[in-house]
Amino acid sequence: MGRHEAPIATCSASLYALASWLRARRESAGYSYEQLARFTICSDDTLRRAASGKKTPRLNVVREFADACNADPREAERLWQRARYEAAKESAPHESINAVHIDYVQNYSELYTAIVELYRKDGCRSYRELSEQAGGHGRLPHTTISRVLSKEYLPRRDFVMAFAQACGVQESALDSWGMAWERADAELLAQGERARRSRKSWREQSKRASKTTQDPYRSVVRGGRERYRIVDCAGCYRVIVEPEASLTGEFWCADCGRDRIPRSSWGGRR
């Protein structure tokens, strides 16, 4: 007979539900942890920790646990996803995400929050697993997933579709993600056109500034002296003014997050 099992640790409601479900399935199967380990690739200590409630176990451990107990693997994965989702929210309480429904996404900011929310609800799987889930063959490169989730650059349509599919979005709902990207991209293009029209006076002021391929910045000259420098954002075409970079030491567009250029590349600046 196995040793007496300790009570489930104090944890979130979703993690408690997962640990309770795993314990109930083991008891229903009539196995001790040592016996259960013989039907899995995990040790008895790993299986015992998975049902302890101390932290969310890895998905492959939960799958092995459920399979050895002849339990429903879909229910096991659903409970694991809820536990991981709640853990992700607790680990980053300052990142308050109020994602709108994908059918109502209108811009890249809303699309980004929808992508992050989908990733969390799917359990924050490893990038490798997401890539495999998407079918491999470079459809979801690890670096691309990382850069999109950290908002380093805007996702393409094929990425959004592959990412949604890898996170478990049904085939019938994938079109909604494609249309959301199209609305966001159309809004970005319209935003860039508005910015170009409103920037006409700025261009007139910078005609005398030297323009080279090595120095993309333009000086705004008044009274015969350079007053400040500006550069166009490569993403939304918004004018970025030098004072906006005073704290970070780089030009950075607050609207779309593009065109980060370090201050060290400012040619001839004193």
Number of C-alpha atoms within 10 A of each C-alpha: 6 9 7 6 10 8 10 15 14 12 17 15 13 20 29 22 18 27 28 17 18 24 20 14 18 21 13 12 14 12 16 15 19 15 13 21 20 12 13 17 13 15 14 17 11 16 22 20 14 22 28 25 23 16 19 22 21 12 17 12 17 23 20 20 30 22 15 19 21 13 18 12 16 11 14 20 19 14 22 24 23 20 25 24 21 17 20 15 15 12 9 9 9 8 9 9 13 10 18 14 12 19 12 14 23 20 17 22 15 19 25 22 20 21 20 18 18 19 20 20 20 21 22 18 17 9 16 14 14 25 20 15 17 20 14 13 9 10 18 23 16 15 10 17 18 12 13 18 17 11 17 15 15 20 19 13 16 13 18 21 20 20 23 23 19 21 21 16 16 11 9 7 13 16 13 16 24 18 18 24 25 18 17 19 19 15 16 20 14 13 14 18 15 14 15 17 9 12 14 10 9 14 12 10 14 18 13 12 14 11 13 9 6 9 13 14 22 23 20 21 16 11 6 7 9 12 11 13 18 19 21 18 21 15 17 23 23 22 17 19 19 19 13 15 17 11 8 10 15 19 24 21 23 11 14 20 16 19 20 15 14 13 15 10 13 15 11 7 8 4
